[in-house]
Amino acid sequence: MTENIGEVREFWDSHPCQSDLSDANDRRIYFDEIERKRYAHEPHIPVIAQFENYHGKDVLEIGCGISTDGLQFARGGACYTGYDLTPAAIATAKERFALYGAAGRFENVNCEHMPAPDESFDHIYSFGVIHHSPNTEAIVAEMYRVLRPGGTFCVMIYNRSSINYYVEIMFLRRLFRYMLLPSFMPKLLSRITGFPEWKLQGHRDVMLSQGALTKEQWISINTDGPDCPLAKVYNRREAGELFHAFQDVRMEAHFFDRTHWPVIGKRLPDGFCQWLGRRWGWHRVVYGTKPLTGAASIGRSSAGRS
Ligand SMILES: C[S@@+](CC[C@H](N)C(=O)[O-])C[C@H]1O[C@@H](n2cnc3c(N)ncnc32)[C@H](O)[C@@H]1O
């Protein structure tokens, strides 16, 4: 697990999130296909984000990536700003907005230190971002600072109290990790399970080159691919502590990813997958409000970690 934001930037700059969901040459077909696949695979996103509810509101997205969700906020009439750590994401997001004639502002920034003045936004949205940053607490302190009193947020972070964490990452993948060591296994396992061969090969390379990993390193490489330098997980208490300065904080779980379960995944009824997601899903969605009165800002810690 890295403390170095440069490594995080380098990783996401070379893997803009979901930019590989289409290989179409035509850019409109490319972006449309990404959008369609994203919401087909993660149908809870429009439900939690409520894109249409922010008409005329100043909305900030932290870690907008290639701004699939940002485009929906803009289409809903929000005054949208997207921040991302990487030049690649910002360039693609700008290209996308220009292509669809959507209005939005983008900045290439580390959201541990945001350029916006105090109390600039009515709503902050962030999906799968702040758990990848070394100083997540600093991002949350900045959220508090740039939100207007009474402003709201919706943030997705990875859920520790989930099937992904306890069953897949900490049990099954650890139990079977040595199966990857023979050189033919990535290809064979890929054929049997349907997992991408390059990912399995990457996990094998990490095991051979790094030997014993810390628990934090193991979590990081088993979330967003074997090269992912940093990912953290949060249970209800940990997330509550992270957002303690806000009021009306509530949380939901979403997303049981059936594609992680070869053979049985396809056969599970949709309703059962949704139920598993709501109970032990991988996405912990946190909602909250900045109090109307109280401290203008909260302390920023560079040492803390959940
Ligand atoms: C998993 S991707 C999610 C992107 C987008 N939210 C989505 O759902 O497609 C994580 C994104 O967070 C960005 N990111 C990570 N740490 C960040 C930070 N400290 N400040 C701004 N963006 C950050 C990365 O550059 C990357 O684009």
The ligand as an ORCA input file, in Angstrom:
! r2SCAN-3c Opt
* xyz 0 1
  C     -12.050      3.870     -9.788
  S     -11.816      5.395    -10.624
  C     -13.465      6.075    -10.527
  C     -13.726      7.115    -11.563
  C     -15.185      7.567    -11.666
  N     -15.653      8.109    -10.415
  C     -16.041      6.396    -12.083
  O     -16.856      5.930    -11.274
  O     -15.871      5.943    -13.212
  C     -10.928      6.359     -9.415
  C     -10.648      7.772     -9.887
  O     -10.280      8.539     -8.749
  C      -9.281      9.435     -9.115
  N      -8.585      9.833     -7.887
  C      -7.925      9.046     -7.014
  N      -7.413      9.787     -6.010
  C      -7.773     11.069     -6.251
  C      -7.535     12.309     -5.596
  N      -6.808     12.360     -4.473
  N      -8.031     13.428     -6.134
  C      -8.749     13.397     -7.285
  N      -9.021     12.242     -7.950
  C      -8.533     11.096     -7.448
  C      -8.447      8.644    -10.104
  O      -7.655      9.475    -10.922
  C      -9.528      7.897    -10.881
  O      -9.957      8.621    -12.006
*
